[in-house]
């Protein structure tokens, strides 16, 4: 996730209402709503499939910087990100590359932005013997053989992750996902969308499962990434049950965030480690830390270190989908936009999931990354629910009427899931079947064909 600093956040905060006001200020009138898509992908050696070391990834960024389309972002003397006019390229802890596109009014704009930069990335990677995989977990390389990206924040988060869950560092160094950011107009609209976002998490794990391998062998999960996240840090991952309470409001999310232990604060460009004790933002707000007192920048930074299936920054970010092949990358955003940006469809889809998923969410949620579309729901399977949701999203996108030059609405991006819904089989199951009894060399070639960004075009 991109974490470039935001201006105007240096003012102090003194009470809970200041934090609630920050969330509320994220509301936008409908005519200003946008859609944001963030695509993480694994950077691999194209011959071996192993995770690329940081030195090679840094040279890749240097090549992009030399094109003058990007400004380099350095920490110390190391190049760790690129900032474009409206987009950014950042690195996750294990060198996973994230392309964050422009906040667009429609998905056609998002696609154009991704295509513009993906071609340049592919060219630069090919010259260095690298390639990109749209896969949810690094399929071959063990954690201890993956370089840490040299960011100070990861030097704090990494050791802390060892104490909070047995797969926390696997999340940091081996996993990759897709995020979609959406707007809300007021607290009522926000409440419906954040609830829908959380209830969509098993839908996304089931429909977009694309990580069946870890460290050279099948993991036993269709979305290994889902299992990894469930064993990362119970304080800051998973669902937020309080948001389903009848009286849930902005303050409910603020209270959740106030009780999550902090990683750090930043002062004068330096991170101050707060992980040596269980020190929550609530304590920081009341007591401070040494001579330091809470600011909106601290709150904004803290919100960026919470990893539930849907979070506020202050826009709503949906986080459950595995990284996907380029041809399917925009399907996630299309499903979200179709369901959330038409008020009738929003209400209808929320009602469906409240009936079919919410009553048994504690069972359905973890089963979704194990069983995929075959996960039983209250009546039928997740496949039945997904088919209904995709139909709803198609209608929602048609009603929004955003057309490309060919006169097609945004529903064209949902066509990528048609085969999944017809066959009831996830990408993960397809990959498992095709890779059975293949040599390592054949598996690498298969994965490049399955989800390589050089070999598959973004629609």
Secondary structure as UniProt FT lines:
FT   TURN            7..8
FT   HELIX           16..24
FT   TURN            25..26
FT   HELIX           30..32
FT   STRAND          35..45
FT   TURN            46..48
FT   HELIX           54..66
FT   TURN            67..68
FT   STRAND          71..75
FT   TURN            76..77
FT   STRAND          78..83
FT   STRAND          88..91
FT   TURN            93..94
FT   STRAND          97..100
FT   HELIX           107..127
FT   TURN            128..129
FT   STRAND          130..133
FT   HELIX           143..145
FT   HELIX           152..164
FT   TURN            166..167
FT   HELIX           168..174
FT   STRAND          177..182
FT   HELIX           187..207
FT   STRAND          213..214
FT   TURN            215..216
FT   STRAND          217..218
FT   HELIX           224..230
FT   TURN            231..232
FT   TURN            234..236
FT   STRAND          237..238
FT   HELIX           241..244
FT   TURN            246..247
FT   HELIX           250..258
FT   STRAND          264..267
FT   TURN            268..269
FT   STRAND          270..273
FT   TURN            275..276
FT   HELIX           281..287
FT   TURN            290..291
FT   HELIX           296..303
FT   TURN            304..305
FT   STRAND          307..308
FT   STRAND          310..312
FT   STRAND          316..322
FT   HELIX           326..328
FT   HELIX           329..340
FT   HELIX           343..356
FT   HELIX           358..360
FT   HELIX           361..371
FT   HELIX           372..374
FT   HELIX           382..400
FT   TURN            405..406
FT   HELIX           410..417
FT   HELIX           418..423
FT   HELIX           427..435
FT   TURN            436..437
FT   HELIX           440..451
FT   TURN            453..455
//
